[in-house]
C-alpha cells in the first residue's frame, strides 16, 4: 500500500523491461475502484482508450520510450472507503509503427466501415 493525503499529487511510472529497444509503451486505460476485485460496479476513470477523463491527470514526458509516466490528484470514494485501487491497461507497440494504437492517442470513437 501507498498512503497519501486527499488531493495529494500521485506520480506513477510503468516501464517495459525488454531487450528489444524498438518497443514503446502507451497508457490506454486507468480505472480506480474501492474494491480490488471489482472494477465494474463502483469505478472512477482516470483515462479510457487514451482519452483523459480526470482533469488532474497529466502525462509526464520521458526520454525513454519504454517508460510511461503520469500523475493525478488523490481522491476518495464518497469518504466511505479507506482505500482506492488502480487497474491500468498499457499497450506495447513497435517504435516506428505509426498506425499502431500507441500513436492514435485518444480513441473516443471507433471507425466503422461505411461499406456500400
HELIX and SHEET records of a PDB file:
HELIX    1   1 UNK A  101  UNK A  103  5                                   3    
SHEET    1   A 3 UNK A   9  UNK A  15  0                                        
SHEET    2   A 3 UNK A  67  UNK A  73 -1                                        
SHEET    3   A 3 UNK A  58  UNK A  60 -1                                        
SHEET    1   B 4 UNK A  51  UNK A  52  0                                        
SHEET    2   B 4 UNK A  43  UNK A  48 -1                                        
SHEET    3   B 4 UNK A  23  UNK A  33 -1                                        
SHEET    4   B 4 UNK A  85  UNK A  94 -1                                        
END                                                                             
